[in-house]
């Protein structure tokens, strides 16, 4: 199950536990944002680190540049900030499956 954020994923893990569904053997859970809570929950949460701080810095730099240029010659720009998959205990390959 891929969740929109770590908080939702943590809630999914807690609900699975209450329903006696084993994470990761019966269902794998992945969050998004790599919050500190993702390391505290058991099993620890596999998550995607979106580097939100870096994204905010890049947005601020663009905004400052536009303000300093009096909004003249604004050119569309693509900035790529790569995400990182942080594999933890909430995901596992099935025992009889081999890696591709």
MARTORTOR-600055 format. One record per atom (N, C-alpha, C, O): x, y, z. Coordinates in steps of 0.2 Angstrom, whole numbers. Example, Ala and Ser with C-alpha at 12.3 -4.5 7.8 and 13.67 -1.06 7.14 Angstrom:
<r><c1>66</c1><c2>-28</c2><c3>39</c3></r>
<r><c1>62</c1><c2>-22</c2><c3>39</c3></r>
<r><c1>66</c1><c2>-16</c2><c3>39</c3></r>
<r><c1>71</c1><c2>-17</c2><c3>42</c3></r>
<r><c1>64</c1><c2>-11</c2><c3>35</c3></r>
<r><c1>68</c1><c2>-5</c2><c3>36</c3></r>
<r><c1>64</c1><c2>0</c2><c3>39</c3></r>
<r><c1>67</c1><c2>6</c2><c3>40</c3></r>
REM end
This chain:
<r><c1>4</c1><c2>-6</c2><c3>0</c3></r>
<r><c1>0</c1><c2>0</c2><c3>0</c3></r>
<r><c1>5</c1><c2>6</c2><c3>0</c3></r>
<r><c1>9</c1><c2>7</c2><c3>4</c3></r>
<r><c1>4</c1><c2>11</c2><c3>-5</c3></r>
<r><c1>7</c1><c2>17</c2><c3>-5</c3></r>
<r><c1>3</c1><c2>22</c2><c3>-2</c3></r>
<r><c1>-2</c1><c2>24</c2><c3>-5</c3></r>
<r><c1>5</c1><c2>26</c2><c3>3</c3></r>
<r><c1>1</c1><c2>31</c2><c3>6</c3></r>
<r><c1>4</c1><c2>38</c2><c3>4</c3></r>
<r><c1>10</c1><c2>38</c2><c3>3</c3></r>
<r><c1>0</c1><c2>43</c2><c3>4</c3></r>
<r><c1>1</c1><c2>49</c2><c3>2</c3></r>
<r><c1>6</c1><c2>53</c2><c3>7</c3></r>
<r><c1>10</c1><c2>57</c2><c3>5</c3></r>
<r><c1>7</c1><c2>50</c2><c3>13</c3></r>
<r><c1>12</c1><c2>53</c2><c3>18</c3></r>
<r><c1>13</c1><c2>48</c2><c3>23</c3></r>
<r><c1>10</c1><c2>43</c2><c3>24</c3></r>
<r><c1>18</c1><c2>49</c2><c3>27</c3></r>
<r><c1>20</c1><c2>45</c2><c3>33</c3></r>
<r><c1>15</c1><c2>44</c2><c3>38</c3></r>
<r><c1>14</c1><c2>38</c2><c3>41</c3></r>
<r><c1>11</c1><c2>49</c2><c3>40</c3></r>
<r><c1>6</c1><c2>49</c2><c3>45</c3></r>
<r><c1>1</c1><c2>44</c2><c3>43</c3></r>
<r><c1>-2</c1><c2>40</c2><c3>47</c3></r>
<r><c1>-2</c1><c2>44</c2><c3>37</c3></r>
<r><c1>-7</c1><c2>40</c2><c3>34</c3></r>
<r><c1>-4</c1><c2>32</c2><c3>34</c3></r>
<r><c1>-7</c1><c2>28</c2><c3>36</c3></r>
<r><c1>2</c1><c2>32</c2><c3>32</c3></r>
<r><c1>5</c1><c2>25</c2><c3>32</c3></r>
<r><c1>6</c1><c2>22</c2><c3>39</c3></r>
<r><c1>5</c1><c2>16</c2><c3>40</c3></r>
<r><c1>8</c1><c2>26</c2><c3>44</c3></r>
<r><c1>8</c1><c2>24</c2><c3>51</c3></r>
<r><c1>1</c1><c2>22</c2><c3>53</c3></r>
<r><c1>1</c1><c2>17</c2><c3>57</c3></r>
<r><c1>-4</c1><c2>26</c2><c3>52</c3></r>
<r><c1>-11</c1><c2>24</c2><c3>53</c3></r>
<r><c1>-13</c1><c2>17</c2><c3>50</c3></r>
<r><c1>-16</c1><c2>13</c2><c3>53</c3></r>
<r><c1>-10</c1><c2>16</c2><c3>44</c3></r>
<r><c1>-12</c1><c2>10</c2><c3>41</c3></r>
<r><c1>-9</c1><c2>4</c2><c3>44</c3></r>
<r><c1>-12</c1><c2>-1</c2><c3>45</c3></r>
<r><c1>-2</c1><c2>5</c2><c3>46</c3></r>
<r><c1>1</c1><c2>0</c2><c3>50</c3></r>
<r><c1>-2</c1><c2>-2</c2><c3>57</c3></r>
<r><c1>-3</c1><c2>-8</c2><c3>58</c3></r>
<r><c1>-4</c1><c2>3</c2><c3>60</c3></r>
<r><c1>-8</c1><c2>2</c2><c3>67</c3></r>
<r><c1>-15</c1><c2>-1</c2><c3>66</c3></r>
<r><c1>-16</c1><c2>-6</c2><c3>69</c3></r>
<r><c1>-18</c1><c2>1</c2><c3>60</c3></r>
<r><c1>-25</c1><c2>-3</c2><c3>59</c3></r>
<r><c1>-23</c1><c2>-10</c2><c3>57</c3></r>
<r><c1>-27</c1><c2>-14</c2><c3>59</c3></r>
<r><c1>-18</c1><c2>-11</c2><c3>53</c3></r>
<r><c1>-17</c1><c2>-18</c2><c3>51</c3></r>
<r><c1>-15</c1><c2>-22</c2><c3>57</c3></r>
<r><c1>-17</c1><c2>-28</c2><c3>58</c3></r>
<r><c1>-12</c1><c2>-20</c2><c3>62</c3></r>
<r><c1>-10</c1><c2>-23</c2><c3>68</c3></r>
<r><c1>-16</c1><c2>-25</c2><c3>72</c3></r>
<r><c1>-17</c1><c2>-31</c2><c3>74</c3></r>
<r><c1>-21</c1><c2>-20</c2><c3>72</c3></r>
<r><c1>-27</c1><c2>-21</c2><c3>76</c3></r>
<r><c1>-31</c1><c2>-27</c2><c3>72</c3></r>
<r><c1>-35</c1><c2>-31</c2><c3>76</c3></r>
<r><c1>-31</c1><c2>-27</c2><c3>66</c3></r>
<r><c1>-35</c1><c2>-32</c2><c3>62</c3></r>
<r><c1>-31</c1><c2>-39</c2><c3>61</c3></r>
<r><c1>-33</c1><c2>-43</c2><c3>57</c3></r>
<r><c1>-25</c1><c2>-39</c2><c3>64</c3></r>
<r><c1>-21</c1><c2>-45</c2><c3>64</c3></r>
<r><c1>-18</c1><c2>-47</c2><c3>57</c3></r>
<r><c1>-17</c1><c2>-52</c2><c3>55</c3></r>
<r><c1>-17</c1><c2>-41</c2><c3>53</c3></r>
<r><c1>-14</c1><c2>-42</c2><c3>47</c3></r>
<r><c1>-6</c1><c2>-40</c2><c3>48</c3></r>
<r><c1>-4</c1><c2>-35</c2><c3>50</c3></r>
<r><c1>-2</c1><c2>-45</c2><c3>46</c3></r>
<r><c1>5</c1><c2>-44</c2><c3>47</c3></r>
<r><c1>8</c1><c2>-40</c2><c3>41</c3></r>
<r><c1>8</c1><c2>-41</c2><c3>35</c3></r>
<r><c1>12</c1><c2>-34</c2><c3>44</c3></r>
<r><c1>16</c1><c2>-30</c2><c3>40</c3></r>
<r><c1>23</c1><c2>-32</c2><c3>41</c3></r>
<r><c1>25</c1><c2>-31</c2><c3>46</c3></r>
<r><c1>26</c1><c2>-34</c2><c3>36</c3></r>
<r><c1>26</c1><c2>-34</c2><c3>29</c3></r>
<r><c1>23</c1><c2>-40</c2><c3>25</c3></r>
<r><c1>23</c1><c2>-40</c2><c3>19</c3></r>
<r><c1>22</c1><c2>-46</c2><c3>29</c3></r>
<r><c1>21</c1><c2>-52</c2><c3>26</c3></r>
<r><c1>14</c1><c2>-52</c2><c3>22</c3></r>
<r><c1>14</c1><c2>-55</c2><c3>17</c3></r>
<r><c1>9</c1><c2>-50</c2><c3>25</c3></r>
<r><c1>3</c1><c2>-50</c2><c3>22</c3></r>
<r><c1>1</c1><c2>-44</c2><c3>18</c3></r>
<r><c1>-2</c1><c2>-44</c2><c3>12</c3></r>
<r><c1>4</c1><c2>-38</c2><c3>20</c3></r>
<r><c1>3</c1><c2>-32</c2><c3>16</c3></r>
<r><c1>10</c1><c2>-27</c2><c3>17</c3></r>
<r><c1>12</c1><c2>-27</c2><c3>23</c3></r>
<r><c1>12</c1><c2>-24</c2><c3>12</c3></r>
<r><c1>18</c1><c2>-20</c2><c3>13</c3></r>
<r><c1>15</c1><c2>-13</c2><c3>13</c3></r>
<r><c1>10</c1><c2>-11</c2><c3>10</c3></r>
<r><c1>18</c1><c2>-8</c2><c3>17</c3></r>
<r><c1>16</c1><c2>-2</c2><c3>17</c3></r>
<r><c1>22</c1><c2>3</c2><c3>16</c3></r>
<r><c1>28</c1><c2>2</c2><c3>19</c3></r>
<r><c1>21</c1><c2>8</c2><c3>12</c3></r>
<r><c1>26</c1><c2>13</c2><c3>10</c3></r>
<r><c1>23</c1><c2>20</c2><c3>11</c3></r>
<r><c1>17</c1><c2>22</c2><c3>9</c3></r>
<r><c1>27</c1><c2>25</c2><c3>15</c3></r>
<r><c1>24</c1><c2>31</c2><c3>16</c3></r>
<r><c1>28</c1><c2>36</c2><c3>11</c3></r>
<r><c1>32</c1><c2>34</c2><c3>7</c3></r>
<r><c1>27</c1><c2>43</c2><c3>13</c3></r>
<r><c1>30</c1><c2>48</c2><c3>9</c3></r>
<r><c1>32</c1><c2>54</c2><c3>13</c3></r>
<r><c1>27</c1><c2>57</c2><c3>16</c3></r>
<r><c1>38</c1><c2>55</c2><c3>14</c3></r>
<r><c1>41</c1><c2>61</c2><c3>17</c3></r>
<r><c1>46</c1><c2>60</c2><c3>22</c3></r>
<r><c1>50</c1><c2>65</c2><c3>24</c3></r>
<r><c1>47</c1><c2>54</c2><c3>24</c3></r>
<r><c1>53</c1><c2>52</c2><c3>29</c3></r>
<r><c1>53</c1><c2>56</c2><c3>35</c3></r>
<r><c1>58</c1><c2>59</c2><c3>37</c3></r>
<r><c1>47</c1><c2>56</c2><c3>38</c3></r>
<r><c1>46</c1><c2>60</c2><c3>45</c3></r>
<r><c1>50</c1><c2>56</c2><c3>50</c3></r>
<r><c1>51</c1><c2>50</c2><c3>49</c3></r>
<r><c1>52</c1><c2>59</c2><c3>56</c3></r>
<r><c1>55</c1><c2>55</c2><c3>61</c3></r>
<r><c1>51</c1><c2>49</c2><c3>64</c3></r>
<r><c1>54</c1><c2>44</c2><c3>66</c3></r>
<r><c1>45</c1><c2>50</c2><c3>64</c3></r>
<r><c1>40</c1><c2>45</c2><c3>66</c3></r>
<r><c1>41</c1><c2>38</c2><c3>62</c3></r>
<r><c1>39</c1><c2>33</c2><c3>65</c3></r>
<r><c1>43</c1><c2>39</c2><c3>56</c3></r>
<r><c1>44</c1><c2>33</c2><c3>52</c3></r>
<r><c1>49</c1><c2>28</c2><c3>54</c3></r>
<r><c1>49</c1><c2>22</c2><c3>53</c3></r>
<r><c1>54</c1><c2>30</c2><c3>59</c3></r>
<r><c1>59</c1><c2>26</c2><c3>62</c3></r>
<r><c1>57</c1><c2>23</c2><c3>68</c3></r>
<r><c1>60</c1><c2>18</c2><c3>71</c3></r>
<r><c1>51</c1><c2>26</c2><c3>71</c3></r>
<r><c1>49</c1><c2>24</c2><c3>78</c3></r>
<r><c1>44</c1><c2>19</c2><c3>78</c3></r>
<r><c1>44</c1><c2>14</c2><c3>82</c3></r>
<r><c1>40</c1><c2>19</c2><c3>73</c3></r>
<r><c1>34</c1><c2>14</c2><c3>72</c3></r>
<r><c1>37</c1><c2>7</c2><c3>71</c3></r>
<r><c1>43</c1><c2>6</c2><c3>69</c3></r>
<r><c1>34</c1><c2>2</c2><c3>73</c3></r>
<r><c1>36</c1><c2>-5</c2><c3>72</c3></r>
<r><c1>31</c1><c2>-9</c2><c3>69</c3></r>
<r><c1>25</c1><c2>-9</c2><c3>71</c3></r>
<r><c1>32</c1><c2>-11</c2><c3>63</c3></r>
<r><c1>39</c1><c2>-11</c2><c3>60</c3></r>
<r><c1>41</c1><c2>-4</c2><c3>57</c3></r>
<r><c1>36</c1><c2>0</c2><c3>55</c3></r>
<r><c1>47</c1><c2>-3</c2><c3>57</c3></r>
<r><c1>49</c1><c2>4</c2><c3>54</c3></r>
<r><c1>46</c1><c2>5</c2><c3>47</c3></r>
<r><c1>46</c1><c2>0</c2><c3>43</c3></r>
<r><c1>45</c1><c2>11</c2><c3>45</c3></r>
<r><c1>41</c1><c2>12</c2><c3>39</c3></r>
<r><c1>46</c1><c2>14</c2><c3>33</c3></r>
<r><c1>50</c1><c2>18</c2><c3>33</c3></r>
<r><c1>45</c1><c2>10</c2><c3>28</c3></r>
<r><c1>48</c1><c2>11</c2><c3>21</c3></r>
<r><c1>45</c1><c2>18</c2><c3>19</c3></r>
<r><c1>39</c1><c2>18</c2><c3>19</c3></r>
<r><c1>49</c1><c2>22</c2><c3>17</c3></r>
<r><c1>46</c1><c2>29</c2><c3>15</c3></r>
<r><c1>50</c1><c2>32</c2><c3>9</c3></r>
<r><c1>56</c1><c2>30</c2><c3>7</c3></r>
<r><c1>47</c1><c2>37</c2><c3>6</c3></r>
<r><c1>51</c1><c2>41</c2><c3>1</c3></r>
<r><c1>53</c1><c2>48</c2><c3>4</c3></r>
<r><c1>48</c1><c2>51</c2><c3>6</c3></r>
<r><c1>59</c1><c2>49</c2><c3>4</c3></r>
<r><c1>61</c1><c2>56</c2><c3>6</c3></r>
<r><c1>61</c1><c2>61</c2><c3>0</c3></r>
<r><c1>65</c1><c2>60</c2><c3>-5</c3></r>
<r><c1>56</c1><c2>65</c2><c3>1</c3></r>
<r><c1>55</c1><c2>70</c2><c3>-4</c3></r>
<r><c1>60</c1><c2>76</c2><c3>-4</c3></r>
<r><c1>59</c1><c2>81</c2><c3>-8</c3></r>
<r><c1>64</c1><c2>77</c2><c3>1</c3></r>
<r><c1>69</c1><c2>82</c2><c3>2</c3></r>
<r><c1>65</c1><c2>89</c2><c3>2</c3></r>
<r><c1>67</c1><c2>94</c2><c3>-2</c3></r>
<r><c1>60</c1><c2>90</c2><c3>6</c3></r>
<r><c1>55</c1><c2>95</c2><c3>6</c3></r>
<r><c1>59</c1><c2>102</c2><c3>8</c3></r>
<r><c1>58</c1><c2>107</c2><c3>5</c3></r>
<r><c1>64</c1><c2>101</c2><c3>12</c3></r>
<r><c1>68</c1><c2>107</c2><c3>14</c3></r>
<r><c1>72</c1><c2>110</c2><c3>8</c3></r>
<r><c1>71</c1><c2>116</c2><c3>7</c3></r>
<r><c1>75</c1><c2>106</c2><c3>4</c3></r>
<r><c1>78</c1><c2>108</c2><c3>-2</c3></r>
<r><c1>73</c1><c2>111</c2><c3>-7</c3></r>
<r><c1>75</c1><c2>116</c2><c3>-11</c3></r>
<r><c1>67</c1><c2>108</c2><c3>-8</c3></r>
<r><c1>62</c1><c2>110</c2><c3>-12</c3></r>
<r><c1>60</c1><c2>117</c2><c3>-10</c3></r>
<r><c1>59</c1><c2>122</c2><c3>-14</c3></r>
<r><c1>59</c1><c2>118</c2><c3>-4</c3></r>
<r><c1>58</c1><c2>125</c2><c3>-1</c3></r>
<r><c1>63</c1><c2>130</c2><c3>-3</c3></r>
<r><c1>62</c1><c2>136</c2><c3>-4</c3></r>
<r><c1>69</c1><c2>128</c2><c3>-2</c3></r>
<r><c1>75</c1><c2>133</c2><c3>-3</c3></r>
<r><c1>75</c1><c2>135</c2><c3>-11</c3></r>
<r><c1>76</c1><c2>140</c2><c3>-12</c3></r>
<r><c1>74</c1><c2>130</c2><c3>-15</c3></r>
<r><c1>74</c1><c2>131</c2><c3>-22</c3></r>
<r><c1>68</c1><c2>136</c2><c3>-24</c3></r>
<r><c1>69</c1><c2>140</c2><c3>-28</c3></r>
<r><c1>63</c1><c2>135</c2><c3>-21</c3></r>
<r><c1>57</c1><c2>139</c2><c3>-22</c3></r>
<r><c1>58</c1><c2>146</c2><c3>-20</c3></r>
<r><c1>57</c1><c2>151</c2><c3>-23</c3></r>
<r><c1>61</c1><c2>147</c2><c3>-14</c3></r>
<r><c1>63</c1><c2>153</c2><c3>-11</c3></r>
<r><c1>68</c1><c2>157</c2><c3>-16</c3></r>
<r><c1>67</c1><c2>163</c2><c3>-17</c3></r>
<r><c1>73</c1><c2>153</c2><c3>-18</c3></r>
<r><c1>78</c1><c2>157</c2><c3>-23</c3></r>
<r><c1>75</c1><c2>159</c2><c3>-29</c3></r>
<r><c1>76</c1><c2>165</c2><c3>-31</c3></r>
<r><c1>70</c1><c2>155</c2><c3>-32</c3></r>
<r><c1>67</c1><c2>157</c2><c3>-38</c3></r>
<r><c1>62</c1><c2>164</c2><c3>-37</c3></r>
<r><c1>62</c1><c2>168</c2><c3>-40</c3></r>
<r><c1>59</c1><c2>164</c2><c3>-31</c3></r>
<r><c1>55</c1><c2>169</c2><c3>-29</c3></r>
<r><c1>59</c1><c2>176</c2><c3>-28</c3></r>
<r><c1>57</c1><c2>181</c2><c3>-30</c3></r>
<r><c1>64</c1><c2>175</c2><c3>-24</c3></r>
<r><c1>69</c1><c2>181</c2><c3>-23</c3></r>
<r><c1>71</c1><c2>183</c2><c3>-30</c3></r>
<r><c1>72</c1><c2>189</c2><c3>-31</c3></r>
<r><c1>73</c1><c2>179</c2><c3>-34</c3></r>
<r><c1>76</c1><c2>181</c2><c3>-41</c3></r>
<r><c1>71</c1><c2>185</c2><c3>-45</c3></r>
<r><c1>72</c1><c2>190</c2><c3>-48</c3></r>
<r><c1>64</c1><c2>183</c2><c3>-44</c3></r>
<r><c1>59</c1><c2>186</c2><c3>-48</c3></r>
<r><c1>58</c1><c2>193</c2><c3>-45</c3></r>
<r><c1>56</c1><c2>198</c2><c3>-49</c3></r>
<r><c1>58</c1><c2>193</c2><c3>-38</c3></r>
<r><c1>57</c1><c2>200</c2><c3>-35</c3></r>
<r><c1>62</c1><c2>205</c2><c3>-37</c3></r>
<r><c1>61</c1><c2>210</c2><c3>-38</c3></r>
<r><c1>69</c1><c2>202</c2><c3>-37</c3></r>
<r><c1>74</c1><c2>206</c2><c3>-38</c3></r>
<r><c1>74</c1><c2>209</c2><c3>-45</c3></r>
<r><c1>77</c1><c2>214</c2><c3>-47</c3></r>
<r><c1>71</c1><c2>205</c2><c3>-50</c3></r>
<r><c1>71</c1><c2>207</c2><c3>-57</c3></r>
<r><c1>65</c1><c2>210</c2><c3>-59</c3></r>
<r><c1>63</c1><c2>211</c2><c3>-64</c3></r>
<r><c1>61</c1><c2>212</c2><c3>-53</c3></r>
<r><c1>54</c1><c2>216</c2><c3>-54</c3></r>
<r><c1>50</c1><c2>212</c2><c3>-59</c3></r>
<r><c1>46</c1><c2>215</c2><c3>-63</c3></r>
<r><c1>50</c1><c2>205</c2><c3>-58</c3></r>
<r><c1>45</c1><c2>201</c2><c3>-62</c3></r>
<r><c1>46</c1><c2>202</c2><c3>-70</c3></r>
<r><c1>42</c1><c2>200</c2><c3>-74</c3></r>
<r><c1>52</c1><c2>205</c2><c3>-72</c3></r>
<r><c1>53</c1><c2>205</c2><c3>-79</c3></r>
<r><c1>57</c1><c2>199</c2><c3>-82</c3></r>
<r><c1>61</c1><c2>196</c2><c3>-78</c3></r>
<r><c1>55</c1><c2>197</c2><c3>-88</c3></r>
<r><c1>58</c1><c2>192</c2><c3>-91</c3></r>
<r><c1>58</c1><c2>185</c2><c3>-87</c3></r>
<r><c1>63</c1><c2>181</c2><c3>-86</c3></r>
<r><c1>52</c1><c2>184</c2><c3>-84</c3></r>
<r><c1>51</c1><c2>178</c2><c3>-81</c3></r>
<r><c1>51</c1><c2>172</c2><c3>-86</c3></r>
<r><c1>47</c1><c2>172</c2><c3>-90</c3></r>
<r><c1>55</c1><c2>167</c2><c3>-85</c3></r>
<r><c1>56</c1><c2>161</c2><c3>-89</c3></r>
<r><c1>54</c1><c2>155</c2><c3>-85</c3></r>
<r><c1>57</c1><c2>154</c2><c3>-80</c3></r>
<r><c1>50</c1><c2>151</c2><c3>-88</c3></r>
<r><c1>49</c1><c2>145</c2><c3>-85</c3></r>
<r><c1>55</c1><c2>141</c2><c3>-84</c3></r>
<r><c1>60</c1><c2>140</c2><c3>-89</c3></r>
<r><c1>56</c1><c2>137</c2><c3>-79</c3></r>
<r><c1>62</c1><c2>134</c2><c3>-77</c3></r>
<r><c1>60</c1><c2>127</c2><c3>-74</c3></r>
<r><c1>55</c1><c2>127</c2><c3>-69</c3></r>
<r><c1>63</c1><c2>122</c2><c3>-75</c3></r>
<r><c1>62</c1><c2>115</c2><c3>-72</c3></r>
<r><c1>68</c1><c2>114</c2><c3>-68</c3></r>
<r><c1>74</c1><c2>114</c2><c3>-69</c3></r>
<r><c1>66</c1><c2>113</c2><c3>-61</c3></r>
<r><c1>71</c1><c2>111</c2><c3>-56</c3></r>
<r><c1>69</c1><c2>104</c2><c3>-54</c3></r>
<r><c1>63</c1><c2>102</c2><c3>-52</c3></r>
<r><c1>74</c1><c2>99</c2><c3>-54</c3></r>
<r><c1>73</c1><c2>92</c2><c3>-52</c3></r>
<r><c1>76</c1><c2>91</c2><c3>-45</c3></r>
<r><c1>82</c1><c2>92</c2><c3>-45</c3></r>
<r><c1>72</c1><c2>89</c2><c3>-41</c3></r>
<r><c1>75</c1><c2>87</c2><c3>-34</c3></r>
<r><c1>73</c1><c2>80</c2><c3>-33</c3></r>
<r><c1>67</c1><c2>78</c2><c3>-33</c3></r>
<r><c1>78</c1><c2>75</c2><c3>-33</c3></r>
<r><c1>77</c1><c2>68</c2><c3>-33</c3></r>
<r><c1>75</c1><c2>66</c2><c3>-27</c3></r>
<r><c1>77</c1><c2>68</c2><c3>-21</c3></r>
<r><c1>70</c1><c2>61</c2><c3>-27</c3></r>
<r><c1>68</c1><c2>58</c2><c3>-21</c3></r>
<r><c1>72</c1><c2>52</c2><c3>-19</c3></r>
<r><c1>75</c1><c2>49</c2><c3>-24</c3></r>
<r><c1>72</c1><c2>50</c2><c3>-13</c3></r>
<r><c1>76</c1><c2>44</c2><c3>-11</c3></r>
<r><c1>71</c1><c2>39</c2><c3>-8</c3></r>
<r><c1>67</c1><c2>41</c2><c3>-3</c3></r>
<r><c1>71</c1><c2>33</c2><c3>-10</c3></r>
<r><c1>68</c1><c2>27</c2><c3>-7</c3></r>
<r><c1>72</c1><c2>25</c2><c3>-1</c3></r>
<r><c1>77</c1><c2>23</c2><c3>-1</c3></r>
<r><c1>69</c1><c2>25</c2><c3>5</c3></r>
<r><c1>72</c1><c2>23</c2><c3>11</c3></r>
<r><c1>68</c1><c2>16</c2><c3>13</c3></r>
<r><c1>63</c1><c2>16</c2><c3>16</c3></r>
<r><c1>72</c1><c2>11</c2><c3>12</c3></r>
<r><c1>69</c1><c2>4</c2><c3>13</c3></r>
<r><c1>70</c1><c2>2</c2><c3>20</c3></r>
<r><c1>75</c1><c2>2</c2><c3>23</c3></r>
<r><c1>64</c1><c2>1</c2><c3>24</c3></r>
<r><c1>64</c1><c2>-1</c2><c3>31</c3></r>
<r><c1>60</c1><c2>-8</c2><c3>31</c3></r>
<r><c1>59</c1><c2>-11</c2><c3>26</c3></r>
<r><c1>58</c1><c2>-9</c2><c3>37</c3></r>
<r><c1>54</c1><c2>-16</c2><c3>39</c3></r>
<r><c1>47</c1><c2>-16</c2><c3>36</c3></r>
<r><c1>45</c1><c2>-22</c2><c3>36</c3></r>
<r><c1>44</c1><c2>-11</c2><c3>34</c3></r>
<r><c1>37</c1><c2>-12</c2><c3>32</c3></r>
<r><c1>36</c1><c2>-15</c2><c3>25</c3></r>
<r><c1>30</c1><c2>-15</c2><c3>23</c3></r>
<r><c1>41</c1><c2>-16</c2><c3>22</c3></r>
<r><c1>41</c1><c2>-19</c2><c3>15</c3></r>
<r><c1>46</c1><c2>-25</c2><c3>15</c3></r>
<r><c1>51</c1><c2>-25</c2><c3>18</c3></r>
<r><c1>44</c1><c2>-30</c2><c3>12</c3></r>
<r><c1>48</c1><c2>-36</c2><c3>11</c3></r>
<r><c1>46</c1><c2>-40</c2><c3>5</c3></r>
<r><c1>41</c1><c2>-40</c2><c3>3</c3></r>
<r><c1>51</c1><c2>-43</c2><c3>2</c3></r>
<r><c1>50</c1><c2>-48</c2><c3>-4</c3></r>
<r><c1>47</c1><c2>-54</c2><c3>-1</c3></r>
<r><c1>50</c1><c2>-57</c2><c3>4</c3></r>
<r><c1>42</c1><c2>-57</c2><c3>-5</c3></r>
<r><c1>40</c1><c2>-63</c2><c3>-2</c3></r>
<r><c1>45</c1><c2>-69</c2><c3>-3</c3></r>
<r><c1>50</c1><c2>-68</c2><c3>-7</c3></r>
<r><c1>45</c1><c2>-73</c2><c3>2</c3></r>
<r><c1>50</c1><c2>-78</c2><c3>3</c3></r>
<r><c1>52</c1><c2>-82</c2><c3>-3</c3></r>
<r><c1>58</c1><c2>-84</c2><c3>-4</c3></r>
<r><c1>47</c1><c2>-84</c2><c3>-7</c3></r>
<r><c1>48</c1><c2>-88</c2><c3>-13</c3></r>
<r><c1>50</c1><c2>-84</c2><c3>-20</c3></r>
<r><c1>50</c1><c2>-87</c2><c3>-25</c3></r>
<r><c1>50</c1><c2>-77</c2><c3>-19</c3></r>
<r><c1>51</c1><c2>-73</c2><c3>-25</c3></r>
<r><c1>59</c1><c2>-71</c2><c3>-25</c3></r>
<r><c1>62</c1><c2>-70</c2><c3>-20</c3></r>
<r><c1>61</c1><c2>-71</c2><c3>-31</c3></r>
<r><c1>68</c1><c2>-69</c2><c3>-33</c3></r>
<r><c1>68</c1><c2>-62</c2><c3>-35</c3></r>
<r><c1>63</c1><c2>-59</c2><c3>-38</c3></r>
<r><c1>73</c1><c2>-58</c2><c3>-34</c3></r>
<r><c1>74</c1><c2>-51</c2><c3>-37</c3></r>
<r><c1>75</c1><c2>-52</c2><c3>-44</c3></r>
<r><c1>77</c1><c2>-57</c2><c3>-47</c3></r>
<r><c1>72</c1><c2>-47</c2><c3>-48</c3></r>
<r><c1>72</c1><c2>-46</c2><c3>-55</c3></r>
<r><c1>79</c1><c2>-44</c2><c3>-57</c3></r>
<r><c1>80</c1><c2>-43</c2><c3>-63</c3></r>
REM end
